[in-house]
């Protein structure tokens, strides 16, 4: 078994580009429009009902994130066809990228799983990851899990981001010290 290094809080978010269903390039970690930060949500894929539920719940927080200058995007290793099929179960208006390559999963320090069967999916996939990238392109907040049952509470996450983004608080990036 090999292990990969995790990205440190405060480090630069790597340059990763995927496609959306409308064939647009989605540059992960690079906010779109008026936003100056970006939340990148990596989800397991169409086969995961917990991912579907989490993405649909995130939609309800999109406006609060936009109000504090945070762009919201999500991505998986699913194929275009798998994402097209998954869209039927999703009620989201934020961009969804597909085809996240294994090398990108490794660069992000994500846990990677092998499908249990062909009924689950036909490719290795990333377990959940969430990155909030600040205006400097650095990781402000990171949450990486090794299974679909461990995810941040969205209300607590968004409330915390609202607090962090308040200029009166001068809240630094936390967890930047590492050893090993």
mmCIF file of the C-alpha atoms, coordinates in Angstrom:
data_MODEL
# 
_entry.id   MODEL 
# 
loop_
_atom_site.group_PDB 
_atom_site.id 
_atom_site.type_symbol 
_atom_site.label_atom_id 
_atom_site.label_alt_id 
_atom_site.label_comp_id 
_atom_site.label_asym_id 
_atom_site.label_entity_id 
_atom_site.label_seq_id 
_atom_site.pdbx_PDB_ins_code 
_atom_site.Cartn_x 
_atom_site.Cartn_y 
_atom_site.Cartn_z 
_atom_site.occupancy 
_atom_site.B_iso_or_equiv 
_atom_site.pdbx_formal_charge 
_atom_site.auth_seq_id 
_atom_site.auth_comp_id 
_atom_site.auth_asym_id 
_atom_site.auth_atom_id 
_atom_site.pdbx_PDB_model_num 
ATOM 1   C CA . UNK A 1 1   ? 0.000   0.000  0.000   1.00 0.00 ? 1   UNK A CA 1 
ATOM 2   C CA . UNK A 1 2   ? 1.318   3.411  -0.896  1.00 0.00 ? 2   UNK A CA 1 
ATOM 3   C CA . UNK A 1 3   ? 0.581   6.617  0.887   1.00 0.00 ? 3   UNK A CA 1 
ATOM 4   C CA . UNK A 1 4   ? 0.513   10.080 -0.536  1.00 0.00 ? 4   UNK A CA 1 
ATOM 5   C CA . UNK A 1 5   ? 1.403   13.344 1.072   1.00 0.00 ? 5   UNK A CA 1 
ATOM 6   C CA . UNK A 1 6   ? -1.449  15.574 2.121   1.00 0.00 ? 6   UNK A CA 1 
ATOM 7   C CA . UNK A 1 7   ? -1.513  19.199 1.084   1.00 0.00 ? 7   UNK A CA 1 
ATOM 8   C CA . UNK A 1 8   ? -0.753  21.488 3.974   1.00 0.00 ? 8   UNK A CA 1 
ATOM 9   C CA . UNK A 1 9   ? -3.111  24.262 4.971   1.00 0.00 ? 9   UNK A CA 1 
ATOM 10  C CA . UNK A 1 10  ? -1.632  27.450 3.579   1.00 0.00 ? 10  UNK A CA 1 
ATOM 11  C CA . UNK A 1 11  ? 0.037   25.730 0.636   1.00 0.00 ? 11  UNK A CA 1 
ATOM 12  C CA . UNK A 1 12  ? -0.735  26.568 -2.965  1.00 0.00 ? 12  UNK A CA 1 
ATOM 13  C CA . UNK A 1 13  ? -3.671  24.734 -4.479  1.00 0.00 ? 13  UNK A CA 1 
ATOM 14  C CA . UNK A 1 14  ? -2.413  22.835 -7.537  1.00 0.00 ? 14  UNK A CA 1 
ATOM 15  C CA . UNK A 1 15  ? -3.478  23.812 -11.050 1.00 0.00 ? 15  UNK A CA 1 
ATOM 16  C CA . UNK A 1 16  ? -6.169  21.317 -12.077 1.00 0.00 ? 16  UNK A CA 1 
ATOM 17  C CA . UNK A 1 17  ? -8.624  21.741 -14.929 1.00 0.00 ? 17  UNK A CA 1 
ATOM 18  C CA . UNK A 1 18  ? -11.580 19.481 -15.729 1.00 0.00 ? 18  UNK A CA 1 
ATOM 19  C CA . UNK A 1 19  ? -14.549 19.766 -18.087 1.00 0.00 ? 19  UNK A CA 1 
ATOM 20  C CA . UNK A 1 20  ? -18.192 20.491 -17.348 1.00 0.00 ? 20  UNK A CA 1 
ATOM 21  C CA . UNK A 1 21  ? -21.139 19.059 -19.283 1.00 0.00 ? 21  UNK A CA 1 
ATOM 22  C CA . UNK A 1 22  ? -21.272 22.176 -21.465 1.00 0.00 ? 22  UNK A CA 1 
ATOM 23  C CA . UNK A 1 23  ? -17.621 21.488 -22.452 1.00 0.00 ? 23  UNK A CA 1 
ATOM 24  C CA . UNK A 1 24  ? -16.349 24.491 -20.518 1.00 0.00 ? 24  UNK A CA 1 
ATOM 25  C CA . UNK A 1 25  ? -13.021 24.278 -18.738 1.00 0.00 ? 25  UNK A CA 1 
ATOM 26  C CA . UNK A 1 26  ? -13.429 24.332 -14.961 1.00 0.00 ? 26  UNK A CA 1 
ATOM 27  C CA . UNK A 1 27  ? -10.244 25.582 -13.308 1.00 0.00 ? 27  UNK A CA 1 
ATOM 28  C CA . UNK A 1 28  ? -10.249 24.231 -9.764  1.00 0.00 ? 28  UNK A CA 1 
ATOM 29  C CA . UNK A 1 29  ? -9.060  26.700 -7.149  1.00 0.00 ? 29  UNK A CA 1 
ATOM 30  C CA . UNK A 1 30  ? -9.613  29.688 -9.452  1.00 0.00 ? 30  UNK A CA 1 
ATOM 31  C CA . UNK A 1 31  ? -12.770 31.604 -8.468  1.00 0.00 ? 31  UNK A CA 1 
ATOM 32  C CA . UNK A 1 32  ? -15.196 32.603 -11.185 1.00 0.00 ? 32  UNK A CA 1 
ATOM 33  C CA . UNK A 1 33  ? -17.126 35.835 -11.588 1.00 0.00 ? 33  UNK A CA 1 
ATOM 34  C CA . UNK A 1 34  ? -17.121 38.274 -8.677  1.00 0.00 ? 34  UNK A CA 1 
ATOM 35  C CA . UNK A 1 35  ? -15.880 35.696 -6.145  1.00 0.00 ? 35  UNK A CA 1 
ATOM 36  C CA . UNK A 1 36  ? -12.371 35.942 -4.750  1.00 0.00 ? 36  UNK A CA 1 
ATOM 37  C CA . UNK A 1 37  ? -12.287 32.539 -2.997  1.00 0.00 ? 37  UNK A CA 1 
ATOM 38  C CA . UNK A 1 38  ? -13.417 29.135 -4.215  1.00 0.00 ? 38  UNK A CA 1 
ATOM 39  C CA . UNK A 1 39  ? -14.762 26.053 -2.457  1.00 0.00 ? 39  UNK A CA 1 
ATOM 40  C CA . UNK A 1 40  ? -13.815 22.895 -4.334  1.00 0.00 ? 40  UNK A CA 1 
ATOM 41  C CA . UNK A 1 41  ? -15.838 19.842 -3.323  1.00 0.00 ? 41  UNK A CA 1 
ATOM 42  C CA . UNK A 1 42  ? -14.524 16.482 -4.490  1.00 0.00 ? 42  UNK A CA 1 
ATOM 43  C CA . UNK A 1 43  ? -17.189 13.782 -4.378  1.00 0.00 ? 43  UNK A CA 1 
ATOM 44  C CA . UNK A 1 44  ? -17.082 10.048 -5.000  1.00 0.00 ? 44  UNK A CA 1 
ATOM 45  C CA . UNK A 1 45  ? -19.430 9.974  -7.989  1.00 0.00 ? 45  UNK A CA 1 
ATOM 46  C CA . UNK A 1 46  ? -22.837 8.979  -9.243  1.00 0.00 ? 46  UNK A CA 1 
ATOM 47  C CA . UNK A 1 47  ? -22.766 5.664  -7.374  1.00 0.00 ? 47  UNK A CA 1 
ATOM 48  C CA . UNK A 1 48  ? -22.739 7.376  -3.970  1.00 0.00 ? 48  UNK A CA 1 
ATOM 49  C CA . UNK A 1 49  ? -26.152 8.361  -2.544  1.00 0.00 ? 49  UNK A CA 1 
ATOM 50  C CA . UNK A 1 50  ? -24.454 10.252 0.297   1.00 0.00 ? 50  UNK A CA 1 
ATOM 51  C CA . UNK A 1 51  ? -22.650 12.397 -2.282  1.00 0.00 ? 51  UNK A CA 1 
ATOM 52  C CA . UNK A 1 52  ? -25.932 13.126 -4.046  1.00 0.00 ? 52  UNK A CA 1 
ATOM 53  C CA . UNK A 1 53  ? -27.495 14.219 -0.767  1.00 0.00 ? 53  UNK A CA 1 
ATOM 54  C CA . UNK A 1 54  ? -24.454 16.332 0.212   1.00 0.00 ? 54  UNK A CA 1 
ATOM 55  C CA . UNK A 1 55  ? -24.350 18.121 -3.153  1.00 0.00 ? 55  UNK A CA 1 
ATOM 56  C CA . UNK A 1 56  ? -28.086 18.824 -3.028  1.00 0.00 ? 56  UNK A CA 1 
ATOM 57  C CA . UNK A 1 57  ? -27.702 20.212 0.503   1.00 0.00 ? 57  UNK A CA 1 
ATOM 58  C CA . UNK A 1 58  ? -24.810 22.423 -0.609  1.00 0.00 ? 58  UNK A CA 1 
ATOM 59  C CA . UNK A 1 59  ? -27.103 24.087 -3.147  1.00 0.00 ? 59  UNK A CA 1 
ATOM 60  C CA . UNK A 1 60  ? -29.032 25.630 -0.252  1.00 0.00 ? 60  UNK A CA 1 
ATOM 61  C CA . UNK A 1 61  ? -25.851 27.371 0.946   1.00 0.00 ? 61  UNK A CA 1 
ATOM 62  C CA . UNK A 1 62  ? -24.651 28.650 -2.424  1.00 0.00 ? 62  UNK A CA 1 
ATOM 63  C CA . UNK A 1 63  ? -26.093 32.145 -1.925  1.00 0.00 ? 63  UNK A CA 1 
ATOM 64  C CA . UNK A 1 64  ? -24.547 32.524 1.530   1.00 0.00 ? 64  UNK A CA 1 
ATOM 65  C CA . UNK A 1 65  ? -21.189 31.500 0.104   1.00 0.00 ? 65  UNK A CA 1 
ATOM 66  C CA . UNK A 1 66  ? -21.556 33.942 -2.793  1.00 0.00 ? 66  UNK A CA 1 
ATOM 67  C CA . UNK A 1 67  ? -22.422 36.720 -0.324  1.00 0.00 ? 67  UNK A CA 1 
ATOM 68  C CA . UNK A 1 68  ? -18.972 36.301 1.265   1.00 0.00 ? 68  UNK A CA 1 
ATOM 69  C CA . UNK A 1 69  ? -17.152 36.014 -2.066  1.00 0.00 ? 69  UNK A CA 1 
ATOM 70  C CA . UNK A 1 70  ? -16.846 32.228 -2.266  1.00 0.00 ? 70  UNK A CA 1 
ATOM 71  C CA . UNK A 1 71  ? -17.460 30.435 -5.553  1.00 0.00 ? 71  UNK A CA 1 
ATOM 72  C CA . UNK A 1 72  ? -18.730 26.835 -5.240  1.00 0.00 ? 72  UNK A CA 1 
ATOM 73  C CA . UNK A 1 73  ? -17.764 24.000 -7.609  1.00 0.00 ? 73  UNK A CA 1 
ATOM 74  C CA . UNK A 1 74  ? -17.742 20.203 -7.357  1.00 0.00 ? 74  UNK A CA 1 
ATOM 75  C CA . UNK A 1 75  ? -15.862 17.482 -9.232  1.00 0.00 ? 75  UNK A CA 1 
ATOM 76  C CA . UNK A 1 76  ? -15.562 13.706 -9.426  1.00 0.00 ? 76  UNK A CA 1 
ATOM 77  C CA . UNK A 1 77  ? -13.702 11.112 -11.465 1.00 0.00 ? 77  UNK A CA 1 
ATOM 78  C CA . UNK A 1 78  ? -16.952 10.092 -13.160 1.00 0.00 ? 78  UNK A CA 1 
ATOM 79  C CA . UNK A 1 79  ? -17.137 10.059 -16.935 1.00 0.00 ? 79  UNK A CA 1 
ATOM 80  C CA . UNK A 1 80  ? -19.240 12.532 -18.877 1.00 0.00 ? 80  UNK A CA 1 
ATOM 81  C CA . UNK A 1 81  ? -21.937 9.865  -19.295 1.00 0.00 ? 81  UNK A CA 1 
ATOM 82  C CA . UNK A 1 82  ? -21.967 9.112  -15.572 1.00 0.00 ? 82  UNK A CA 1 
ATOM 83  C CA . UNK A 1 83  ? -22.314 12.809 -14.721 1.00 0.00 ? 83  UNK A CA 1 
ATOM 84  C CA . UNK A 1 84  ? -25.121 13.204 -17.276 1.00 0.00 ? 84  UNK A CA 1 
ATOM 85  C CA . UNK A 1 85  ? -26.958 10.331 -15.595 1.00 0.00 ? 85  UNK A CA 1 
ATOM 86  C CA . UNK A 1 86  ? -26.237 11.700 -12.108 1.00 0.00 ? 86  UNK A CA 1 
ATOM 87  C CA . UNK A 1 87  ? -27.682 15.141 -13.012 1.00 0.00 ? 87  UNK A CA 1 
ATOM 88  C CA . UNK A 1 88  ? -31.140 13.530 -12.938 1.00 0.00 ? 88  UNK A CA 1 
ATOM 89  C CA . UNK A 1 89  ? -30.779 13.112 -9.154  1.00 0.00 ? 89  UNK A CA 1 
ATOM 90  C CA . UNK A 1 90  ? -29.151 16.480 -8.519  1.00 0.00 ? 90  UNK A CA 1 
ATOM 91  C CA . UNK A 1 91  ? -30.816 19.839 -7.911  1.00 0.00 ? 91  UNK A CA 1 
ATOM 92  C CA . UNK A 1 92  ? -27.704 21.992 -8.113  1.00 0.00 ? 92  UNK A CA 1 
ATOM 93  C CA . UNK A 1 93  ? -26.884 25.102 -10.097 1.00 0.00 ? 93  UNK A CA 1 
ATOM 94  C CA . UNK A 1 94  ? -23.181 25.296 -9.299  1.00 0.00 ? 94  UNK A CA 1 
ATOM 95  C CA . UNK A 1 95  ? -20.688 23.826 -11.789 1.00 0.00 ? 95  UNK A CA 1 
ATOM 96  C CA . UNK A 1 96  ? -19.982 20.111 -11.744 1.00 0.00 ? 96  UNK A CA 1 
ATOM 97  C CA . UNK A 1 97  ? -16.782 18.855 -13.296 1.00 0.00 ? 97  UNK A CA 1 
ATOM 98  C CA . UNK A 1 98  ? -16.052 15.323 -14.413 1.00 0.00 ? 98  UNK A CA 1 
ATOM 99  C CA . UNK A 1 99  ? -13.028 13.212 -15.247 1.00 0.00 ? 99  UNK A CA 1 
ATOM 100 C CA . UNK A 1 100 ? -10.810 14.130 -12.288 1.00 0.00 ? 100 UNK A CA 1 
ATOM 101 C CA . UNK A 1 101 ? -7.664  12.150 -13.112 1.00 0.00 ? 101 UNK A CA 1 
ATOM 102 C CA . UNK A 1 102 ? -5.859  9.872  -10.692 1.00 0.00 ? 102 UNK A CA 1 
ATOM 103 C CA . UNK A 1 103 ? -2.804  12.152 -10.764 1.00 0.00 ? 103 UNK A CA 1 
ATOM 104 C CA . UNK A 1 104 ? -4.929  15.093 -9.612  1.00 0.00 ? 104 UNK A CA 1 
ATOM 105 C CA . UNK A 1 105 ? -6.434  13.001 -6.802  1.00 0.00 ? 105 UNK A CA 1 
ATOM 106 C CA . UNK A 1 106 ? -2.913  12.162 -5.688  1.00 0.00 ? 106 UNK A CA 1 
ATOM 107 C CA . UNK A 1 107 ? -1.754  15.817 -5.926  1.00 0.00 ? 107 UNK A CA 1 
ATOM 108 C CA . UNK A 1 108 ? -4.675  16.775 -3.676  1.00 0.00 ? 108 UNK A CA 1 
ATOM 109 C CA . UNK A 1 109 ? -3.765  14.085 -1.164  1.00 0.00 ? 109 UNK A CA 1 
ATOM 110 C CA . UNK A 1 110 ? -7.174  12.447 -1.464  1.00 0.00 ? 110 UNK A CA 1 
ATOM 111 C CA . UNK A 1 111 ? -7.913  8.910  -0.399  1.00 0.00 ? 111 UNK A CA 1 
ATOM 112 C CA . UNK A 1 112 ? -8.602  6.778  -3.450  1.00 0.00 ? 112 UNK A CA 1 
ATOM 113 C CA . UNK A 1 113 ? -10.822 3.693  -3.525  1.00 0.00 ? 113 UNK A CA 1 
ATOM 114 C CA . UNK A 1 114 ? -11.147 0.763  -5.870  1.00 0.00 ? 114 UNK A CA 1 
ATOM 115 C CA . UNK A 1 115 ? -14.753 -0.102 -6.767  1.00 0.00 ? 115 UNK A CA 1 
ATOM 116 C CA . UNK A 1 116 ? -16.225 -3.079 -4.934  1.00 0.00 ? 116 UNK A CA 1 
ATOM 117 C CA . UNK A 1 117 ? -17.944 -4.268 -8.110  1.00 0.00 ? 117 UNK A CA 1 
ATOM 118 C CA . UNK A 1 118 ? -18.830 -3.162 -11.629 1.00 0.00 ? 118 UNK A CA 1 
ATOM 119 C CA . UNK A 1 119 ? -22.280 -2.257 -10.277 1.00 0.00 ? 119 UNK A CA 1 
ATOM 120 C CA . UNK A 1 120 ? -20.678 0.388  -8.051  1.00 0.00 ? 120 UNK A CA 1 
ATOM 121 C CA . UNK A 1 121 ? -18.610 2.051  -10.794 1.00 0.00 ? 121 UNK A CA 1 
ATOM 122 C CA . UNK A 1 122 ? -16.044 1.222  -13.446 1.00 0.00 ? 122 UNK A CA 1 
ATOM 123 C CA . UNK A 1 123 ? -13.065 3.273  -12.207 1.00 0.00 ? 123 UNK A CA 1 
ATOM 124 C CA . UNK A 1 124 ? -11.058 4.121  -9.135  1.00 0.00 ? 124 UNK A CA 1 
ATOM 125 C CA . UNK A 1 125 ? -12.516 7.175  -7.403  1.00 0.00 ? 125 UNK A CA 1 
ATOM 126 C CA . UNK A 1 126 ? -11.626 9.778  -4.824  1.00 0.00 ? 126 UNK A CA 1 
ATOM 127 C CA . UNK A 1 127 ? -13.169 9.706  -1.403  1.00 0.00 ? 127 UNK A CA 1 
ATOM 128 C CA . UNK A 1 128 ? -14.637 13.054 -0.238  1.00 0.00 ? 128 UNK A CA 1 
ATOM 129 C CA . UNK A 1 129 ? -12.458 16.120 -0.075  1.00 0.00 ? 129 UNK A CA 1 
ATOM 130 C CA . UNK A 1 130 ? -13.257 19.793 0.424   1.00 0.00 ? 130 UNK A CA 1 
ATOM 131 C CA . UNK A 1 131 ? -10.860 22.669 -0.169  1.00 0.00 ? 131 UNK A CA 1 
ATOM 132 C CA . UNK A 1 132 ? -11.469 26.372 0.344   1.00 0.00 ? 132 UNK A CA 1 
ATOM 133 C CA . UNK A 1 133 ? -8.927  28.314 -1.682  1.00 0.00 ? 133 UNK A CA 1 
ATOM 134 C CA . UNK A 1 134 ? -8.302  31.963 -0.783  1.00 0.00 ? 134 UNK A CA 1 
ATOM 135 C CA . UNK A 1 135 ? -7.532  34.970 -3.002  1.00 0.00 ? 135 UNK A CA 1 
ATOM 136 C CA . UNK A 1 136 ? -3.803  34.127 -2.985  1.00 0.00 ? 136 UNK A CA 1 
ATOM 137 C CA . UNK A 1 137 ? -4.519  30.639 -4.368  1.00 0.00 ? 137 UNK A CA 1 
ATOM 138 C CA . UNK A 1 138 ? -3.648  29.000 -1.056  1.00 0.00 ? 138 UNK A CA 1 
ATOM 139 C CA . UNK A 1 139 ? -5.624  26.432 0.895   1.00 0.00 ? 139 UNK A CA 1 
ATOM 140 C CA . UNK A 1 140 ? -7.494  28.235 3.664   1.00 0.00 ? 140 UNK A CA 1 
ATOM 141 C CA . UNK A 1 141 ? -9.595  25.244 4.774   1.00 0.00 ? 141 UNK A CA 1 
ATOM 142 C CA . UNK A 1 142 ? -9.158  21.548 3.979   1.00 0.00 ? 142 UNK A CA 1 
ATOM 143 C CA . UNK A 1 143 ? -11.229 18.502 4.892   1.00 0.00 ? 143 UNK A CA 1 
ATOM 144 C CA . UNK A 1 144 ? -10.265 15.061 3.559   1.00 0.00 ? 144 UNK A CA 1 
ATOM 145 C CA . UNK A 1 145 ? -12.076 11.828 4.434   1.00 0.00 ? 145 UNK A CA 1 
ATOM 146 C CA . UNK A 1 146 ? -11.428 8.179  3.672   1.00 0.00 ? 146 UNK A CA 1 
ATOM 147 C CA . UNK A 1 147 ? -15.106 7.226  3.400   1.00 0.00 ? 147 UNK A CA 1 
ATOM 148 C CA . UNK A 1 148 ? -18.429 8.846  2.517   1.00 0.00 ? 148 UNK A CA 1 
ATOM 149 C CA . UNK A 1 149 ? -19.737 8.918  6.092   1.00 0.00 ? 149 UNK A CA 1 
ATOM 150 C CA . UNK A 1 150 ? -17.331 11.627 7.264   1.00 0.00 ? 150 UNK A CA 1 
ATOM 151 C CA . UNK A 1 151 ? -18.191 15.078 5.931   1.00 0.00 ? 151 UNK A CA 1 
ATOM 152 C CA . UNK A 1 152 ? -18.310 18.536 7.440   1.00 0.00 ? 152 UNK A CA 1 
ATOM 153 C CA . UNK A 1 153 ? -21.590 19.852 8.787   1.00 0.00 ? 153 UNK A CA 1 
ATOM 154 C CA . UNK A 1 154 ? -22.493 22.360 6.088   1.00 0.00 ? 154 UNK A CA 1 
ATOM 155 C CA . UNK A 1 155 ? -24.117 24.892 8.416   1.00 0.00 ? 155 UNK A CA 1 
ATOM 156 C CA . UNK A 1 156 ? -21.089 24.873 10.718  1.00 0.00 ? 156 UNK A CA 1 
ATOM 157 C CA . UNK A 1 157 ? -18.734 25.128 7.741   1.00 0.00 ? 157 UNK A CA 1 
ATOM 158 C CA . UNK A 1 158 ? -20.534 28.052 6.113   1.00 0.00 ? 158 UNK A CA 1 
ATOM 159 C CA . UNK A 1 159 ? -20.990 29.867 9.439   1.00 0.00 ? 159 UNK A CA 1 
ATOM 160 C CA . UNK A 1 160 ? -17.273 29.436 10.087  1.00 0.00 ? 160 UNK A CA 1 
ATOM 161 C CA . UNK A 1 161 ? -16.407 30.752 6.640   1.00 0.00 ? 161 UNK A CA 1 
ATOM 162 C CA . UNK A 1 162 ? -18.656 33.761 7.216   1.00 0.00 ? 162 UNK A CA 1 
ATOM 163 C CA . UNK A 1 163 ? -16.714 34.425 10.415  1.00 0.00 ? 163 UNK A CA 1 
ATOM 164 C CA . UNK A 1 164 ? -13.319 33.928 8.723   1.00 0.00 ? 164 UNK A CA 1 
ATOM 165 C CA . UNK A 1 165 ? -14.262 36.201 5.818   1.00 0.00 ? 165 UNK A CA 1 
ATOM 166 C CA . UNK A 1 166 ? -15.329 39.020 8.174   1.00 0.00 ? 166 UNK A CA 1 
ATOM 167 C CA . UNK A 1 167 ? -12.434 41.508 7.895   1.00 0.00 ? 167 UNK A CA 1 
ATOM 168 C CA . UNK A 1 168 ? -12.800 42.479 11.555  1.00 0.00 ? 168 UNK A CA 1 
ATOM 169 C CA . UNK A 1 169 ? -11.637 39.041 12.679  1.00 0.00 ? 169 UNK A CA 1 
ATOM 170 C CA . UNK A 1 170 ? -8.250  38.870 10.889  1.00 0.00 ? 170 UNK A CA 1 
ATOM 171 C CA . UNK A 1 171 ? -8.449  35.074 11.152  1.00 0.00 ? 171 UNK A CA 1 
ATOM 172 C CA . UNK A 1 172 ? -5.305  33.358 9.870   1.00 0.00 ? 172 UNK A CA 1 
ATOM 173 C CA . UNK A 1 173 ? -5.000  30.014 8.121   1.00 0.00 ? 173 UNK A CA 1 
ATOM 174 C CA . UNK A 1 174 ? -4.986  27.399 10.874  1.00 0.00 ? 174 UNK A CA 1 
ATOM 175 C CA . UNK A 1 175 ? -3.064  24.115 11.010  1.00 0.00 ? 175 UNK A CA 1 
ATOM 176 C CA . UNK A 1 176 ? -0.059  25.236 9.002   1.00 0.00 ? 176 UNK A CA 1 
ATOM 177 C CA . UNK A 1 177 ? 2.503   23.569 11.249  1.00 0.00 ? 177 UNK A CA 1 
ATOM 178 C CA . UNK A 1 178 ? 3.399   20.062 10.227  1.00 0.00 ? 178 UNK A CA 1 
ATOM 179 C CA . UNK A 1 179 ? 6.151   17.667 11.162  1.00 0.00 ? 179 UNK A CA 1 
ATOM 180 C CA . UNK A 1 180 ? 7.531   14.421 9.861   1.00 0.00 ? 180 UNK A CA 1 
# 
